[in-house]
């Protein structure tokens, strides 16, 4: 069947679809952790990673950058969402694209801890890559609070913040071809280990399924930790949700390699930062909550 399909389609179409399937299957490996190492991008990225990064982040977020509320689609400035009087704590959560299984995982964890985050923060802004329509579908499929969700349709905000753009972002080639090195873990520290962790389990991580049929099944193996194949099962469930809706969730392929990060401010002071440094290595929510608790 596969050979027949290939014979009836162009090589480019096959490459795009095959890569897309692998990307989703392995947890949204549609993001790059390759270090930015070419020309002006080095200087720009290094500037945000250096001691001046706190001011650089603030200047970008307090500048003229606009995002689209997924509920209305009408542009608003990020500055208007961030009242920085006194010691008010504001959390900025930058997801990858709305069809990335990694952003699904991260959003599910955020959703499950949302009450705690809201109780500790004075404001929360979640931004994802894609159109407002894609973001609205994302929120609908995941039962994510859309009131707090915004879209960056072209990735310009992420680039201003110096977030990783993926393997060879300036190369004139399909973004799906750019994904291939990262799928093998090249330039993406921790990716292979994270993929394997989904299958072998992790005794230092919390269980994923704590109630229902799947919890009962995994409890046969053990309780109180992430069991073998538990994370892989979650990713498979999400894959089943993503693939039929891919066209609605991802309207601009050029964004599929862009990564995000998590920033927390107290007033205008950056008190917590987590940048997506590798594929599947999104922010640790427990670390986020700890940072908020320490500042409260």
C-alpha positions in Angstrom: 0.0 0.0 0.0 2.8 2.4 0.9 4.7 1.7 -2.3 1.5 2.3 -4.3 0.9 5.6 -2.6 4.5 6.7 -3.3 4.2 5.8 -6.9 1.1 7.9 -7.3 2.4 11.0 -5.6 5.4 13.2 -6.0 8.5 12.6 -4.0 8.0 16.0 -2.4 4.5 15.1 -1.3 5.7 11.8 0.2 8.5 13.5 2.0 6.3 16.1 3.5 3.6 13.6 4.7 6.1 11.0 6.0 8.0 13.6 7.9 4.8 15.1 9.3 3.7 11.6 10.6 7.0 11.1 12.3 7.0 14.6 13.8 3.6 14.1 15.4 4.3 10.5 16.4 7.4 11.4 18.3 5.8 14.1 20.3 6.0 17.0 18.0 9.6 16.8 17.0 8.7 19.8 14.9 11.0 22.1 16.8 14.7 22.6 16.7 17.2 22.9 19.5 20.2 23.7 17.2 22.2 26.5 18.5 22.0 29.7 16.4 25.4 29.9 14.9 25.2 32.0 11.7 26.1 35.7 11.3 23.8 38.2 12.9 21.6 35.6 14.5 24.5 34.7 16.8 24.7 38.2 18.0 21.0 38.6 18.5 20.6 35.3 20.3 23.6 35.9 22.5 22.4 39.3 23.5 19.2 37.8 24.9 21.1 35.0 26.7 23.6 37.3 28.3 23.1 39.3 31.5 21.2 42.0 29.5 18.6 39.5 28.6 16.3 40.6 31.4 16.1 44.1 29.9 15.9 42.7 26.4 12.9 40.6 27.1 11.2 43.4 28.9 11.8 45.8 26.0 10.4 43.4 23.5 7.3 42.6 25.5 6.7 46.3 26.4 7.3 47.4 22.9 4.9 47.5 19.9 4.6 43.7 19.4 1.0 42.6 18.8 -0.8 39.2 19.2 -4.2 38.0 18.3 -6.7 36.9 20.9 -8.0 33.6 19.7 -11.6 34.5 20.7 -11.8 37.7 18.7 -8.9 37.7 16.3 -8.4 41.5 16.7 -4.8 42.5 17.3 -3.8 43.7 20.8 -0.4 44.9 22.1 1.4 42.6 24.5 2.1 45.7 26.6 -1.6 46.2 27.2 -1.8 42.7 28.7 1.0 43.3 31.2 0.3 45.8 34.0 3.7 46.0 35.7 2.9 48.3 38.6 4.5 47.4 41.9 5.4 43.7 42.4 2.6 42.2 40.3 3.7 38.8 38.9 2.9 38.1 35.3 3.6 34.8 33.5 4.2 34.6 29.8 3.9 31.1 28.3 5.1 30.8 24.7 4.0 27.5 23.1 5.3 26.1 19.8 2.8 25.8 16.9 -0.8 24.7 17.6 -0.3 21.4 15.8 2.8 20.4 17.7 2.3 17.5 20.0 4.8 19.1 22.4 2.6 22.1 22.7 -0.3 19.8 23.4 1.6 18.1 26.2 2.6 21.4 27.7 -0.9 22.9 27.4 -2.4 19.8 29.1 0.0 20.2 32.0 -0.8 23.9 32.2 -4.5 23.2 32.1 -4.3 20.7 34.9 -2.3 23.1 37.1 -4.2 26.2 35.9 -5.9 27.0 39.3 -2.5 26.9 41.0 -0.9 29.1 38.5 -3.7 31.6 38.6 -3.7 31.6 42.4 0.0 32.5 42.5 0.2 34.9 39.5 -1.4 38.2 39.0 -1.7 37.7 35.3 -1.1 34.9 32.7 -0.6 35.3 29.0 -0.3 32.2 26.7 0.9 32.6 23.2 1.0 30.0 20.4 2.2 30.0 16.9 -0.4 30.1 14.2 -3.6 32.0 13.3 -6.3 33.0 15.8 -8.6 30.4 14.1 -5.9 27.7 14.7 -5.6 28.8 18.3 -9.3 28.6 18.8 -9.4 25.1 17.5 -6.5 24.2 19.7 -8.3 25.5 22.8 -11.5 23.7 21.8 -9.8 20.3 21.3 -7.9 20.5 24.6 -10.5 22.3 26.7 -7.9 25.0 27.3 -8.9 28.4 28.7 -9.2 30.4 25.5 -9.6 33.7 27.4 -5.9 33.7 28.1 -4.7 32.3 24.7 -3.2 34.5 21.9 -1.7 33.8 18.5 1.5 34.9 16.8 0.7 34.3 13.2 4.2 34.8 11.7 6.6 34.0 14.6 8.0 37.5 14.6 7.5 37.9 18.3 9.4 34.7 19.0 12.3 35.8 16.8 12.4 39.2 18.6 12.7 37.3 21.9 15.5 35.2 20.6 13.8 31.9 20.9 15.3 29.0 18.8 14.2 29.0 15.2 15.4 25.5 14.3 17.9 23.9 12.1 19.3 26.3 9.4 16.4 28.8 9.7 17.8 30.9 6.8 18.2 28.1 4.4 15.8 28.2 1.4 14.3 24.7 1.7 11.1 23.1 3.0 10.8 23.3 6.8 9.9 19.5 6.7 13.4 18.8 5.3 14.9 21.0 8.1 13.3 18.7 10.7 15.1 15.6 9.6 18.4 16.3 11.5 16.5 17.1 14.7 14.4 13.9 14.4 17.8 12.1 14.8 18.7 14.3 17.8 21.3 16.3 15.9 21.8 19.7 17.6 19.0 18.8 20.0 20.5 17.7 23.4 18.2 15.4 25.4 15.8 14.6 22.6 16.7 10.9 22.2 16.6 10.5 26.0 13.2 12.1 26.2 11.8 9.9 23.5 13.1 6.8 25.2 11.7 8.1 28.5 8.3 7.8 27.1 8.8 4.1 26.6 10.9 3.0 29.6 9.2 5.2 32.2 10.7 7.5 34.8 10.7 6.8 38.5 11.4 10.5 39.2 8.3 11.7 37.4 4.7 11.8 38.5 2.2 9.3 37.0 0.3 10.7 34.0 -2.9 8.6 34.4 -4.2 8.8 37.9 -7.8 7.7 37.4 -9.9 5.7 34.9 -9.2 2.6 32.9 -5.7 3.5 31.9 -4.7 4.3 35.5 -6.0 0.9 36.5 -3.9 -0.8 33.8 -0.7 1.1 34.6 -1.2 0.5 38.3 -0.6 -3.2 37.7 3.0 -2.2 36.8 3.4 0.2 39.8 2.1 3.3 41.4 3.4 6.7 42.3 5.7 7.2 39.3 5.6 7.5 35.5 5.3 3.9 34.3 6.9 2.4 31.1 4.9 3.3 28.0 2.7 5.7 30.0 4.0 8.9 28.4 4.2 7.2 25.0 0.5 6.3 25.4 -0.4 10.0 26.1 1.5 11.0 23.0 -0.3 8.4 20.9 -3.6 9.7 22.2 -2.7 13.3 21.3 -1.4 12.1 17.9 -4.8 10.7 17.1 -6.3 14.1 18.0 -3.9 16.1 16.0 -3.6 14.3 12.7 -7.3 14.6 11.5 -7.1 18.4 12.4 -3.7 19.1 11.1 -4.9 21.5 8.4 -6.9 23.5 10.9 -4.1 23.6 13.5 -1.2 24.3 11.1 -1.9 26.9 8.4 1.7 28.0 7.9 4.3 25.3 7.6 7.1 27.8 8.0 6.4 27.9 11.8 6.9 24.3 12.6 10.5 24.5 13.6 10.1 27.5 15.9 10.5 26.9 19.7 9.2 28.9 22.6 9.9 29.5 26.3 8.4 30.5 29.6 9.1 33.9 31.3 7.9 35.2 34.7 8.1 38.9 35.7 7.6 40.6 39.1 6.9 44.1 38.1 9.5 44.6 35.3 12.0 42.3 36.8 12.5 38.9 35.2 12.4 36.3 38.0 12.1 33.0 36.1 13.1 31.9 32.6 12.9 28.6 30.8 13.9 28.5 27.2 13.0 25.4 25.0 16.6 24.2 24.5 15.8 20.9 22.8 13.1 19.0 21.1 10.5 17.7 23.6 12.3 19.7 26.3 9.6 22.1 27.1 9.3 24.0 30.4 9.1 22.3 33.8 5.8 23.3 35.3 6.9 22.4 38.8 9.8 24.7 38.4 7.4 27.5 37.3 5.2 26.9 40.3 8.2 26.9 42.6 9.4 30.3 41.2 5.9 31.8 41.7 5.7 30.5 45.3 9.1 31.9 46.2 8.1 35.3 45.0 4.7 35.4 46.7 
